[in-house]
Amino acid sequence: MKIFISYSQKDKKYAEIISQRLKHDGHEILYDDWKLKVGDNLITKLEEGLRTADAIIIIVSNHSLQSKWVQQEYAAIAFSDISKKKARIIPVLVDQSTVPQYLSRYVYVDLTRDRELGILRLQKALADDAIVDQIDSHEIERSYDNAIESLTSALQTGKLTLVCGAGVSIGAGIPSWNNLLLRLLESMMIKISNDHSISLKNVSANEFQRRLGSSSLMIGKYLKSNLGKDFLPELREALYDGNPTSCDLIDAIVDVSRPQRNSKPLDSIITFNFDGLIEENLKSSNVKHSSIFTEGLRSNPAELPIYHVHGFLPRKGRISKETEIVFSEDAYHTQFIDPFSWANLIQLNKLSQNTCLFIGLSLTDPNLRRLLDVSNRKDPTNNLNHFIIKKTPSFSNSSETIDKMTILLEEQDANELGLNVIWVENFDDIPDVLLRIIK
């Protein structure tokens, strides 16, 4: 049997150990260090090797997850599998890194607990004539054990930061970004109509938004300019309309935030949301905390700091004239171009010092992507230190092939930003992931 071994050069010792054992069994081994002629294309040579291989062994480690060349190999292998080629694919885990999602559906061999037993299992798998089957969702969940262990360890040592996006509050009744814009557009249209005697009775907010045809940040700028001093009160009223309280995800965040026995507390929460639902639920659970939303504010050591890096609008109380909300294009650009803004410095500090778990975020924010990239480039360990929980993409009328490719591409993107991906089938599964961390 021809066997191709994909690995980082830093894991060469594992490749050699596996190669020697498999050669002894009579297999032909293909490495990725073939003698290349001048002008040879590495990807073309790789694909030639994959076409002739009967089995592919992928050595998974922190080194391989940070290697650009190995990532290209991963992509070629995954695309080869998506195209229905029948070579066996067997990931081999050699450290405590997380098996990428696009590999986790294969039965993988773990060398971290018992190397000899793992190699024997690999030999047996290759001796079996049957193609290695894909594993069920329960097995995929087990493949996240290392990720959960890393997050649990970070929590117990006081080095875990939760980074929360809009998806955290929507389940509790906070309006989505688009619905929030529509609500404020209605308020703006009423104000313009009243102030300037312009009849807008027959124009809907949806139609107005469609005609503007602008980005949400540009619409935010129109709203701030035309609502003036009414902007923040109108925004707060829109946020809390319907009396949102909590949801399973916020309840799980509160559970993670509770001081645990024999371990240090959660280090911090960074949120991009304006609302105070997390604070309200922490208060009702008697968890000491402090909201930080501008430069100069501090928390004491007994309080859990909650950093509102895009501003904070609590449900009650006077709205200060100094309140700043990153809602519009100009405010976003101010934060983006200032590398020393308190919000950017807080995020970089937590990314460099802690393990961060991203929840309810889509990774489309250019400023967040820039900070992740900067942090990842400056990390001397080259490890994927952070995690993001994402819903498995599935689109109506799409083929399974497209779904698989989407997972592959999204995970590659996250890995290049220093993030491991924990996929869930539904948003309702996210609280269970958080509860596993404390159990």
KETI-580744 format. One record per atom (N, C-alpha, C): x negated, y negated, z negated. Coordinates in steps of 0.1 Angstrom, whole numbers, padded with zeros to 4 digits, always signed. Each point is the difference from the previous one (the first is absolute). Example, Ala and Ser with C-alpha at 12.3 -4.5 7.8 and 13.67 -1.06 7.14 Angstrom:
// residues 2
-0132+0057-0078 +0009-0012+0000 -0009-0012+0000 +0004-0011+0007 -0009-0011+0000 +0008-0011-0008 
This chain:
// residues 439
-0008+0012+0000 +0008-0012+0000 -0009-0013+0000 +0004-0009+0009 -0007-0013+0000 +0006-0009-0010 -0008-0006-0009 +0005-0008-0011 -0007-0013+0000 +0007-0011+0001 -0005-0014+0000 +0001-0005-0014 -0012-0006-0005 +0000-0005-0014 -0001-0016+0001 +0009-0007-0005 +0000-0014-0001 -0004-0005-0014 -0010-0009+0000 -0005-0004-0014 -0008-0012+0001 -0001-0007-0011 -0009-0012-0001 -0014+0006-0002 -0010-0007+0005 -0014+0004-0002 -0004+0001-0015 +0007-0008-0008 -0002+0000-0015 +0005+0013-0006 +0008+0007+0007 +0005+0013-0005 -0006+0012+0008 -0012-0002+0006 -0006+0010+0008 -0002+0013-0008 -0003-0001-0013 -0003+0012-0007 +0012+0009-0001 +0011-0006+0000 +0012+0009-0001 +0002+0006+0014 -0002-0007+0011 +0001+0005+0013 -0009+0012+0002 -0012-0002-0005 -0010+0011+0002 +0003+0012-0008 +0005-0002-0012 +0004+0012-0008 +0011+0008+0007 +0010-0008+0004 +0012+0007+0007 -0005+0006+0013 -0009-0007+0008 -0004+0005+0012 -0008+0014-0002 -0009+0000-0010 -0007+0013-0002 +0009+0011-0003 +0010-0002-0008 +0009+0011-0004 +0008+0005+0012 +0005-0010+0008 +0008+0004+0011 -0008+0006+0012 -0013-0004+0001 -0008+0006+0010 -0003+0015-0004 -0001+0002-0013 -0002+0014-0005 +0012+0009+0004 +0012-0007+0000 +0012+0008+0004 +0001+0001+0015 -0009-0005+0008 +0000+0002+0014 +0006-0012+0008 +0003-0011-0007 +0006-0011+0007 -0010-0009+0007 +0003-0007+0011 -0008-0010+0006 +0003-0013-0005 -0010-0008-0005 +0003-0013-0006 -0004-0011+0009 +0009-0010+0001 -0003-0012+0008 +0000-0012-0010 -0012-0007+0000 -0001-0012-0009 +0003-0012+0009 +0000-0011-0007 +0002-0013+0007 -0014-0007+0003 -0011+0008-0002 -0013-0006+0003 -0006+0006+0012 +0008+0003+0010 -0005+0006+0013 -0010-0009+0006 -0009+0006+0008 -0010-0009+0007 +0007-0007+0011 +0000-0013-0001 +0007-0008+0010 -0010-0006+0010 +0004+0000+0013 -0008-0006+0010 +0003-0015+0000 -0009-0008+0005 +0002-0015+0001 +0012-0002+0009 +0009-0008-0005 +0012-0003+0008 +0012+0009-0004 -0002+0010-0008 +0011+0009-0004 +0009-0008-0009 +0013+0003+0001 +0010-0007-0008 +0004+0009-0012 -0002-0005-0012 +0002+0008-0012 +0014+0006-0001 +0010-0008+0003 +0014+0004-0001 +0002+0011+0011 -0005-0002+0012 +0002+0010+0011 -0006+0014-0005 -0013-0001-0005 -0006+0012-0005 +0008+0007-0011 +0005-0008-0009 +0008+0005-0011 +0013+0007+0006 +0007-0006+0009 +0012+0006+0006 -0004+0013+0007 -0011+0000+0006 -0005+0013+0007 -0001+0011-0010 -0006-0004-0012 -0002+0010-0011 +0013+0005-0005 +0010-0010-0002 +0013+0004-0005 +0007+0009+0009 -0001-0002+0013 +0007+0008+0010 -0005+0014+0000 -0013+0002-0003 -0005+0014+0000 +0000+0007-0014 +0003-0008-0010 +0000+0006-0014 +0013+0008-0002 -0002+0011-0008 +0012+0008-0004 +0005-0005-0014 -0009-0006-0007 +0004-0005-0013 -0008-0013-0003 +0006-0008-0008 -0007-0013-0004 +0000-0001-0015 -0012-0002-0006 -0001-0002-0014 -0004-0015-0002 +0008-0006-0009 -0002-0014-0002 -0004-0002-0015 -0012-0004-0002 -0005-0002-0014 +0005-0014-0004 +0009+0000-0010 +0006-0013-0005 -0007-0004-0013 -0005-0013+0001 -0007-0005-0012 +0002-0015+0000 -0004-0007-0010 -0001-0015+0000 -0009-0005+0011 -0011+0008+0002 -0009-0004+0011 +0006+0001+0014 +0008+0011+0002 +0006+0001+0014 +0011-0010+0002 +0007-0003-0011 +0011-0010+0001 -0005-0014+0003 -0013-0003-0003 -0006-0013+0003 -0008+0000+0012 -0002+0011+0007 -0009+0001+0012 +0008-0003+0012 -0004-0010+0008 +0008-0004+0012 +0000+0012+0010 -0012+0006+0001 -0001+0011+0010 +0009+0012-0004 +0000+0003-0013 +0008+0011-0005 +0015-0003+0002 +0003-0013-0002 +0014-0004+0002 +0004+0002+0014 -0009-0003+0010 +0003+0003+0014 +0002+0015+0002 -0008+0008-0007 +0002+0014+0001 +0013+0004-0005 +0004-0005-0011 +0013+0003-0006 +0011-0004+0010 -0001-0011+0006 +0010-0005+0010 +0001+0010+0012 -0012+0003+0005 +0000+0010+0011 +0006+0013-0003 -0003+0005-0012 +0005+0013-0005 +0015-0001-0002 +0005-0011-0006 +0014-0002-0002 +0008-0001+0013 -0006-0008+0009 +0007-0001+0013 +0000+0013+0008 -0011+0007-0002 +0000+0014+0007 +0011+0009-0006 +0002-0001-0013 +0011+0008-0006 +0013-0005+0004 +0002-0013+0001 +0013-0005+0004 +0003+0004+0014 -0010+0002+0009 +0002+0004+0013 +0003+0015+0001 +0001+0007-0011 +0005+0014-0001 -0011+0010+0004 -0013-0005-0001 -0011+0010+0001 +0000+0009-0012 -0004+0013+0002 +0002+0010-0010 -0012+0003-0008 -0010-0008+0000 -0012+0003-0009 +0004-0002-0015 -0005+0009-0008 +0003-0001-0014 -0007-0012-0006 +0006-0007-0009 -0005-0012-0007 +0000+0003-0015 -0012+0000-0006 -0001+0003-0014 -0009-0011-0007 +0007-0009-0007 -0008-0010-0008 -0006+0007-0012 -0012-0005-0003 -0008+0006-0012 -0003-0012-0009 +0005+0000-0012 -0002-0011-0009 -0012+0002-0009 -0009-0010+0000 -0013+0003-0007 -0002-0010-0012 +0009-0010-0001 +0000-0009-0012 +0014-0003-0004 +0002-0011-0008 +0013-0003-0005 +0007-0010+0009 -0004-0001+0012 +0007-0009+0009 +0014+0006+0004 +0008-0008+0006 +0014+0004+0004 +0000+0005+0014 +0006+0011+0002 +0001+0006+0014 +0009-0010+0008 -0004-0005+0011 +0009-0009+0008 +0013+0007+0003 +0010-0008+0001 +0014+0006+0003 +0000+0008+0013 -0007-0005+0010 +0001+0007+0013 -0008+0013+0000 -0007+0003-0012 -0007+0013-0002 +0007+0008-0011 +0008-0007-0008 +0005+0007-0012 +0011+0010+0003 +0005+0000+0012 +0010+0010+0004 -0006+0014+0003 -0013+0000+0000 -0007+0013+0002 -0004+0006-0013 -0001+0013-0001 -0005+0006-0012 -0015-0003-0001 -0004-0007-0010 -0014-0004-0001 -0007+0008-0011 -0013+0000+0001 -0009+0008-0009 -0007-0010-0009 +0001+0002-0013 -0005-0008-0010 -0013+0006-0006 -0012-0007+0002 -0012+0005-0005 -0004-0007-0013 +0008-0009-0005 -0004-0009-0012 +0001+0008-0013 +0009+0010-0001 +0002+0007-0012 -0009+0013-0001 -0001+0007+0012 -0008+0012+0000 -0004+0002+0015 -0013-0004+0002 -0005+0000+0014 +0000+0014+0006 -0005+0010-0007 -0001+0013+0005 +0014+0005+0004 +0010-0002-0009 +0013+0005+0002 +0006-0007+0012 -0003-0013+0001 +0005-0008+0012 -0005+0005+0013 -0013+0003+0000 -0006+0005+0013 +0005+0014+0003 +0002+0008-0010 +0006+0013+0003 +0014-0001+0006 +0008-0010-0005 +0013-0002+0005 -0001-0005+0015 -0010-0009+0003 -0002-0004+0013 -0003+0011+0010 -0009+0009-0005 -0004+0012+0008 +0013+0008+0003 +0008+0002-0010 +0012+0009+0002 +0010-0007+0009 +0001-0013-0001 +0009-0007+0009 -0004+0001+0015 -0013+0000+0002 -0005+0001+0014 +0000+0014+0005 +0000+0010-0009 +0000+0014+0004 +0014+0004+0003 +0010-0008-0004 +0014+0003+0003 +0003-0004+0014 +0006+0008+0008 +0003-0003+0014 +0011-0010+0001 +0009-0001-0010 +0011-0010+0001 -0005-0014-0001 +0007-0009+0008 -0003-0014-0001 +0004-0005-0014 -0008-0008-0006 +0004-0006-0013 +0012-0008+0001 +0010+0004-0008 +0013-0007+0001 +0000-0014-0007 +0009-0008+0005 +0002-0013-0007 +0007+0004-0014 -0003-0009-0010 +0005+0003-0013 +0013-0008-0002 +0008+0004-0010 +0012-0007-0003 -0002-0013-0008 +0011-0007-0002 -0001-0013-0007 -0005+0001-0014 +0003+0012-0006 -0005+0002-0014 -0015+0001+0000 -0006+0006+0010 -0014+0001+0000 -0006-0013+0004 +0006-0008+0008 -0005-0013+0003 +0000-0009-0012 +0010+0001-0009 +0001-0007-0012 -0012+0004-0009 -0003+0013+0000 -0012+0004-0008 -0013-0006+0005 +0000-0003+0013 -0013-0005+0005 -0003-0014-0005 +0010-0006-0007 -0002-0013-0006 -0005+0001-0014 -0002+0012-0005 -0005+0002-0014 -0012-0009-0003 -0010+0000+0009 -0012-0008-0002 +0003-0015-0001 +0009-0004+0008 +0004-0014+0000 +0006-0004-0013 +0009+0009-0005 +0007-0003-0013 -0010+0001-0011 -0010+0009+0001 -0010+0001-0011 -0008-0013+0000 -0004-0005+0011 -0008-0012+0001 +0008-0012-0006 +0013-0001+0003 +0008-0011-0005 +0002+0002-0015 +0002+0012-0005 +0002+0003-0014 -0013-0004-0008 -0011+0004+0006 -0013-0003-0006 -0002-0016-0001 +0003-0007+0010 -0001-0014+0000 +0009-0006-0010 +0012+0005-0002 +0010-0005-0010 -0006+0002-0014 -0005+0012-0002 -0005+0004-0014 -0012-0008-0004 -0008-0005+0010 -0012-0008-0003 +0003-0015+0001 +0013-0003+0002 +0003-0015+0001 -0005-0006+0012 +0000+0007+0012 -0005-0005+0012 +0010+0001+0012 +0012+0001-0004 +0011+0001+0011 +0007-0013+0001 +0002-0005+0012 +0008-0011+0004 +0011+0004+0009 +0012-0004-0002 +0011+0002+0009 +0001-0013+0008 +0001+0002+0014 +0002-0011+0009 +0014+0002+0006 +0009-0009-0002 +0014+0001+0003 +0004-0009+0011 +0008+0005+0010 +0005-0008+0011 +0015+0000-0001 +0006-0005+0011 +0015-0003+0000 +0008+0013-0002 -0006+0012+0004 +0008+0012-0002 +0003+0004-0014 -0008-0006-0009 +0003+0003-0015 +0013-0006-0004 +0003-0012+0004 +0012-0007-0005 +0013+0002+0008 -0002+0004+0012 +0012+0001+0009 +0010+0011-0006 -0005+0011-0005 +0008+0010-0006 +0009-0005-0012 -0005-0011-0006 +0007-0005-0012 +0011-0011+0005 +0000-0004+0012 +0010-0009+0005 -0006-0013+0005 -0013-0002-0001 -0006-0012+0005 +0001+0000+0016 +0004-0010+0006 +0002+0000+0015 -0013+0003+0007 +0001+0006+0012 -0011+0002+0008 -0005-0013+0006 -0012-0001+0005 -0005-0013+0005 +0009-0006+0011 +0005+0008+0009 +0009-0005+0011 +0013-0005-0006 +0006+0007-0009 +0012-0004-0007 -0002-0013-0008 -0012-0001-0006 -0003-0012-0007 -0001-0012+0009 -0006+0002+0011 -0001-0011+0010 +0014-0004+0005 +0008+0009+0003 +0014-0003+0005 +0008-0008-0010 -0002+0004-0013 +0007-0007-0011 -0004-0014-0001 -0013-0002+0001 -0006-0014-0001 +0003-0008+0013 +0001+0007+0011 +0003-0007+0013 +0015-0006-0001 +0009+0008-0006 +0013-0004-0002 +0000-0013-0009 -0008+0000-0011 +0000-0012-0009 -0006-0012+0008 -0010+0003+0008 -0006-0011+0008 +0010-0006+0010 +0007+0009+0006 +0010-0005+0010 +0011-0008-0007 +0004+0004-0012 +0010-0008-0007 -0005-0014-0004 -0013+0000-0004 -0006-0013-0005 -0001-0009+0012 -0005+0005+0012 -0002-0008+0012 +0014-0005+0004 +0010+0008+0000 +0013-0004+0004 +0006-0011-0009 -0002+0001-0013 +0005-0010-0009 -0008-0013+0000 -0014+0001+0001 -0008-0011+0000 +0000-0009+0013 +0002+0007+0011 -0001-0007+0013 +0013+0001+0008 +0011+0005-0006 +0013+0000+0007 -0001+0008+0013 -0008+0011+0000 -0001+0009+0011 +0009+0012-0002 +0009+0003+0009 +0009+0011-0001 -0007+0013+0003 -0001+0009-0009 -0007+0013+0002 +0010+0011-0004 +0013-0003+0000 +0010+0010-0005 +0000+0012+0009 -0002-0001+0013 +0001+0012+0009 -0013+0006+0002 -0010-0003-0007 -0014+0006+0002 -0003+0008-0012 -0003+0013+0002 -0003+0009-0011 -0015-0001-0003 -0004+0004-0012 -0014+0000-0004 -0008+0010+0009 +0006+0011+0004 -0006+0010+0009 -0003-0006+0013 +0010-0007+0005 -0002-0007+0013 -0011-0010+0000 +0000-0008-0011 -0010-0010-0002 -0014+0006-0001 -0001+0011-0007 -0013+0007-0001 -0005+0005+0013 +0010+0005+0008 -0004+0006+0013 -0005-0012+0009 +0007-0011+0000 -0004-0011+0008 -0014-0006-0004 -0003+0000-0013 -0013-0005-0004 -0011+0009+0005 +0003+0013+0000 -0010+0010+0006 -0014-0001-0006 -0001-0004-0012 -0013-0002-0006 -0003+0011-0010 -0013+0000-0005 -0004+0009-0010 +0007-0004-0013 +0001+0009-0009 +0007-0003-0013 -0008-0011-0008 -0013-0001+0002 -0007-0010-0007 +0003-0014+0006 +0002-0001+0013 +0004-0012+0006 +0014-0004-0004 +0009+0009-0001 +0013-0003-0004 +0000-0005-0015 -0009+0007-0008 -0002-0005-0013 -0004-0014-0001 -0008-0005+0009 -0005-0014+0001 +0012-0009+0003 +0009+0004+0009 +0012-0008+0004 +0009-0001-0013 +0001+0011-0007 +0009+0000-0012 -0006-0009-0011 -0013+0000-0002 -0006-0008-0011 +0002-0015+0004 -0002-0003+0013 +0000-0014+0005 +0014-0006-0001 +0010+0008+0003 +0014-0005+0001 +0008+0002-0013 -0004+0010-0008 +0007+0001-0013 -0006-0009-0010 -0013-0004+0002 -0006-0010-0009 +0000+0005-0015 +0005-0009-0009 +0000+0003-0014 +0010+0012-0004 +0009+0003+0010 +0009+0011-0003 -0006+0013+0004 -0012+0000+0006 -0005+0013+0005 -0002+0011-0011 -0007-0004-0011 -0003+0010-0010 +0013+0004-0007 +0009-0009-0004 +0013+0004-0006 +0008+0010+0009 +0000-0004+0013 +0008+0009+0009 -0007+0013+0002 -0013+0001+0000 -0007+0012+0001 +0002+0009-0012 +0000-0006-0012 +0003+0007-0012 +0014+0006+0000 +0010-0009+0004 +0014+0005+0000 +0001+0012+0010 -0007-0001+0011 +0001+0011+0010 -0006+0013-0005 -0011-0002-0008 -0007+0012-0005 +0009+0008-0010 +0006-0007-0009 +0007+0006-0011 +0015+0001+0003 +0005-0004+0012 +0014+0002+0003 +0004+0015+0000 +0010+0003-0007 +0004+0014-0002 -0005+0006-0012 -0007-0008-0008 -0005+0004-0013 -0008+0013+0000 -0011+0000+0007 -0009+0012+0001 -0006+0003-0014 -0002+0012-0003 -0006+0004-0013 -0012+0009+0001 +0003+0013+0003 -0011+0009+0001 +0003+0011+0009 -0009+0009+0002 +0002+0012+0009 -0010+0011-0005 +0001+0012+0005 -0009+0011-0004 -0015-0004+0001 -0003-0007+0011 -0014-0004+0002 -0005-0009-0010 +0008-0011-0003 -0005-0009-0011 +0000+0007-0013 +0009+0009-0003 +0000+0008-0013 -0013+0008+0000 -0004+0006+0011 -0013+0008+0000 -0012-0009-0002 +0000-0012+0005 -0011-0010-0002 +0000-0003-0015 +0011-0002-0006 +0000-0003-0015 -0005+0012-0007 +0003+0012+0003 -0005+0012-0006 -0015+0000+0001 -0006-0003+0012 -0014+0000+0001 -0007-0011-0008 +0008-0011-0002 -0006-0011-0007 +0000+0002-0015 +0008+0009-0005 +0000+0003-0015 -0014+0004-0005 -0005-0004-0011 -0012+0005-0005 +0001+0015-0003 -0010+0007+0005 +0000+0015-0001 -0009+0004-0012 +0004+0011-0006 -0008+0006-0011 -0014+0004+0005 -0010-0003-0008 -0014+0005+0003 -0005-0005+0013 +0004-0012+0005 -0005-0005+0012 +0002-0015+0000 -0006-0007+0009 +0001-0015+0001 +0013-0003+0008 +0005-0012-0002 +0012-0004+0008 -0003-0003+0014 +0011-0001+0008 -0001-0005+0014 -0007-0013+0000 -0010-0002+0009 -0008-0012+0000 +0009-0012+0005 +0007+0001+0010 +0007-0012+0006 +0010+0004+0010 +0009-0009+0003 +0009+0001+0012 -0002-0013+0009 -0002+0003+0012 +0000-0011+0010 +0012+0001+0008 +0008-0011+0001 +0012+0001+0008 +0001-0011+0010 +0005+0003+0012 +0002-0011+0010 +0015-0005+0000 +0007+0005-0010 +0014-0004-0001 +0002-0013-0009 +0010-0008+0003 +0003-0012-0008 +0008+0003-0012 +0007+0011+0000 +0010+0003-0010 -0007+0005-0013 +0008+0000-0011 -0005+0004-0013 +0006+0013-0005 +0005+0009+0009 +0006+0012-0005 -0009+0009-0008 -0013+0001+0004 -0009+0008-0008 -0001-0005-0014 -0002-0014-0001 -0001-0006-0013 +0012+0003-0009 +0012-0002+0006 +0012+0002-0007 +0001+0014-0006 -0004+0010+0008 +0001+0014-0004 -0011+0003-0010 -0012-0006+0001 -0010+0002-0009 +0004-0005-0014 +0006-0012+0000 +0005-0006-0012 +0010+0008-0007 +0010+0006+0007 +0010+0008-0006 -0006+0013-0005 -0011+0004+0005 -0007+0012-0005 -0011-0003-0010 -0001-0013-0005 -0009-0004-0010 -0015+0002+0004 -0003-0001+0013 -0013+0000+0005 -0006-0014+0001 -0010-0003-0007 -0005-0014+0000 -0007-0003+0013 +0003-0011+0005 -0005-0004+0014 -0001-0015+0001 -0007-0004+0011 -0001-0015+0002 +0000-0002+0015 +0009-0010+0004 +0001-0003+0015 -0010-0010+0003 -0008+0002+0010 -0011-0009+0005 +0003-0003+0014 +0002-0013+0003 +0005-0004+0014 -0007-0013+0005 -0010-0004-0008 -0008-0012+0004 -0013+0000-0006 -0009-0007+0005 -0014-0001-0005 +0001-0006-0015 -0008+0006-0009 -0001-0005-0013 +0008+0008-0010 +0010+0007+0004 +0007+0009-0009 -0008+0012-0004 +0002+0004-0012 -0008+0012-0005 +0010+0009-0009 -0004+0012-0001 +0007+0010-0009 -0009+0003-0011 +0005+0004-0012 -0009+0005-0010 -0001+0015+0001 -0010+0006-0007 -0003+0014+0002 +0011+0009-0003 +0010-0004-0008 +0011+0009-0004 +0011-0001+0011 -0001-0008+0010 +0010-0002+0010 -0003+0006+0013 +0009+0006+0007 -0002+0004+0014 +0002-0012+0009 -0011-0003+0007 +0001-0012+0010 +0007+0004+0012 +0010-0008+0005 +0007+0002+0012 -0003-0012+0009 -0008+0002+0010 -0004-0011+0009 +0010-0001+0012 +0007-0012+0000 +0008-0003+0011 -0008-0008+0010 -0006+0007+0010 -0010-0007+0008 +0007-0008+0011 +0013+0001+0002 +0008-0008+0010 +0009-0010-0008 -0001-0001-0013 +0009-0009-0007 +0010+0008-0008 +0007-0007-0010 +0009+0006-0009 +0012-0009-0002 +0012+0006+0001 +0012-0006-0003 +0009+0008-0009 -0002-0001-0014 +0008+0007-0009 +0015-0003+0001 +0008+0009-0005 +0015-0002+0002 +0005-0012-0007 -0006-0004-0012 +0005-0011-0008 -0011-0010-0003 +0003-0011-0004 -0009-0010-0004 -0002-0011+0010 -0007-0011-0004 -0002-0011+0009 -0011+0003+0010 +0003-0004+0012 -0010+0002+0011 -0010-0012+0000 -0012+0002-0003 -0010-0011+0000 -0002-0005+0014 -0003-0013+0000 -0004-0007+0013 -0013+0006+0005 -0008+0006-0008 -0013+0006+0004 +0001+0014+0005 +0013+0006+0000 +0002+0013+0004 -0004+0002+0015 -0008+0009+0003 -0004+0002+0014 +0004+0014+0004 +0006+0001+0012 +0005+0013+0005 -0006+0002+0014 -0007+0011+0002 -0006+0003+0014 +0012+0005+0008 +0007-0009+0006 +0012+0004+0008 +0000-0005+0014 -0009-0010+0003 +0000-0006+0013 -0014+0001+0006 -0001-0004+0012 -0012+0001+0008 -0011-0008-0006 +0003-0013-0004 -0010-0008-0006 -0006+0005-0013 +0009+0005-0009 -0004+0006-0013 -0009+0012+0002 +0004+0009+0010 -0007+0012+0003 -0014-0004+0005 -0001-0009+0009 -0013-0004+0006 -0009-0006-0011 +0006-0007-0010 -0008-0006-0011 -0007+0011-0007 +0008+0011-0003 -0006+0011-0008 -0010+0008+0009 +0003+0001+0013 -0008+0008+0008 -0014-0006+0002 -0001-0013+0002 -0012-0007+0003 -0009-0003-0012 +0006+0002-0012 -0007-0003-0012 -0005+0013-0007 -0013+0003+0002 -0005+0013-0005 -0001+0000-0016 +0000-0013-0005 -0001-0001-0015 +0013-0003-0007 +0011+0002+0007 +0013-0002-0006 +0001+0010-0011 +0007-0003-0011 +0001+0009-0012 +0007+0013+0005 +0010+0000+0009 +0006+0012+0004 -0009+0009+0008 -0008-0006+0009 -0010+0009+0007 -0010+0006-0009 -0005-0008-0010 -0010+0004-0009 +0005+0011-0009 +0012-0001-0005 +0006+0011-0008 +0001+0013+0008 +0005-0001+0012 +0001+0012+0008 -0013+0007+0003 -0010-0008+0004 -0014+0005+0002 -0006+0006-0012 +0003-0006-0012 -0006+0005-0012 +0006+0014-0003 +0013+0001+0001 +0007+0013-0003 -0004+0011+0010 -0001-0004+0013 -0004+0009+0010 -0015+0005-0002 -0008-0008-0006 -0014+0004-0002 -0003+0007-0013 +0009-0003-0010 -0003+0006-0013 +0010+0011-0004 +0011+0001+0006 +0011+0010-0004 +0003+0009+0011 +0009+0010-0003 +0007+0008+0010 +0014-0007+0002 +0003-0003+0012 +0013-0007+0002 +0010+0009+0007 +0012+0000-0004 +0011+0008+0006 +0010-0010+0006 +0001+0001+0013 +0009-0009+0008 +0014+0006+0002 +0010-0008-0004 +0014+0006+0000 +0009-0011+0007 +0008+0005+0009 +0009-0009+0007 -0006-0010+0009 -0011+0003+0006 -0008-0009+0009 -0001+0007+0013 +0000-0008+0011 -0001+0005+0014 -0014-0001+0006 -0009-0007-0007 -0014-0003+0005 +0000-0009+0013 +0010-0008+0001 +0001-0009+0012 -0005-0014-0003 -0002-0003-0013 -0004-0014-0005 -0014-0002+0004 -0004-0009+0009 -0014-0002+0005 -0009-0004-0012 +0005-0008-0010 -0009-0003-0011 -0004+0012-0008 +0010+0008-0003 -0002+0012-0008 -0010+0009+0008 +0002+0002+0012 -0008+0008+0008 -0015-0005+0000 -0001-0013+0001 -0014-0006-0001 -0006+0003-0013 +0007-0001-0011 -0006+0002-0013 -0003+0015-0002 +0008+0009+0005 -0003+0014-0001 -0012+0003+0008 -0002-0006+0012 -0011+0003+0009 -0013-0006-0007 +0001-0012-0006 -0012-0005-0006 -0004+0009-0012 +0010+0004-0008 -0003+0008-0012 -0006+0014+0005 +0005+0006+0010 -0005+0012+0005 -0014-0001+0006 -0003-0010+0007 -0013-0002+0006 -0011-0002-0011 +0004-0006-0011 -0009-0003-0011 -0001+0011-0010 +0007+0011+0001 +0000+0011-0009 -0012+0009+0003 -0010+0000-0010 -0012+0008+0003 +0002+0015+0000 +0011+0005-0006 +0002+0014+0000 +0006+0006+0012 +0006-0009+0009 +0007+0004+0012 +0011+0010-0003 +0006-0001-0011 +0011+0009-0004 +0014-0006+0004 +0010+0008+0002 +0013-0005+0001 +0006-0001-0014 -0002-0012-0006 +0003-0001-0015 +0015-0003-0003 +0007-0004+0010 +0014-0005-0002 +0010+0009+0007 +0013-0002-0004 +0011+0009+0005 +0012-0009+0004 +0007+0004+0010 +0012-0006+0004 +0011+0011+0002 +0012-0003-0005 +0011+0010+0002 +0008-0005+0012 +0002+0008+0010 +0007-0004+0012 +0010+0011+0004 +0011-0004+0006 +0010+0009+0004 -0004+0006+0013 +0002+0013+0001 -0004+0007+0013 +0008-0006+0011 -0006-0004+0011 +0007-0006+0011 +0009+0010+0007 +0012-0003+0003 +0009+0009+0007 +0010-0009+0007 +0001+0000+0013 +0008-0009+0007 +0011+0008+0008 +0012-0005+0000 +0011+0007+0007 -0004+0000+0015 +0003+0012+0006 -0002+0002+0014 -0015+0001+0003 -0009+0001-0010 -0014+0001+0004 -0004+0015-0001 -0010+0003+0007 -0005+0014+0000 -0009+0002-0012 -0001+0013-0003 -0009+0004-0011 -0014-0004+0003 -0004+0000+0013 -0014-0004+0004 -0002-0015-0004 +0010-0009+0003 -0002-0014-0003 -0001-0002-0015 +0008+0007-0008 +0000-0001-0014 -0014+0004-0005 -0006+0011+0005 -0013+0004-0005 -0011-0010+0004 +0001-0005+0012 -0010-0010+0004 +0001-0013-0008 +0012-0004-0004 +0002-0012-0008 -0006+0002-0014 +0002+0012-0006 -0006+0003-0013 -0015+0000+0001 -0006+0006+0011 -0014+0000+0002 -0006-0015+0001 +0006-0008+0008 -0005-0013+0002 +0002-0009-0012 +0011+0001-0007 +0002-0008-0012 -0010+0005-0011 -0003+0013-0001 -0009+0004-0010 -0014-0004+0003 -0004+0000+0013 -0013-0004+0004 -0002-0015-0004 +0010-0008+0003 +0000-0014-0003 -0002-0003-0015 +0007+0008-0008 -0001-0002-0015 -0014+0004-0005 -0005+0011+0006 -0013+0005-0004 -0011-0010+0003 +0001-0007+0011 -0009-0010+0004 +0000-0012-0009 +0011-0002-0008 +0001-0011-0009 -0003+0005-0015 -0004+0012-0001 -0004+0006-0013 +0011+0006-0008 +0011+0004+0007 +0012+0005-0006 +0002+0015+0003 +0003+0008-0010 +0006+0013+0002 +0015-0001+0001 +0006+0008+0009 +0015-0001+0001 +0007+0011-0007 +0010-0003-0008 +0008+0010-0006 +0014-0002+0007 +0003+0010+0009 +0012-0001+0007 +0012+0006-0008 +0012-0006+0001 +0012+0005-0005 +0010+0001+0011 +0010+0010-0002 +0010+0001+0010 +0010-0011+0000 +0003-0005-0013 +0010-0010-0002 -0005-0010-0010 +0005-0013+0001 -0004-0010-0010 +0004+0005-0014 +0011+0008-0001 +0004+0004-0013 -0010+0009-0007 -0010+0005+0008 -0010+0009-0006 -0011-0007-0007 -0001-0013+0002 -0011-0008-0005 -0001+0001-0015 +0012-0002-0007 -0001+0001-0015 -0006+0013-0005 +0003+0011+0007 -0005+0013-0005 -0016+0000+0001 -0005-0007+0010 -0015-0001+0001 -0006-0007-0012 +0007-0011-0004 -0005-0008-0011 +0001+0008-0013 +0011+0007-0002 +0002+0008-0012 -0010+0011-0001 -0005+0006+0012 -0010+0010-0001 -0013-0005-0005 -0003-0013+0002 -0012-0006-0005 -0001+0000-0015 +0012-0002-0007 -0001+0000-0015 +0003+0013-0006 +0005+0010+0008 +0002+0013-0005 -0012+0009+0000 
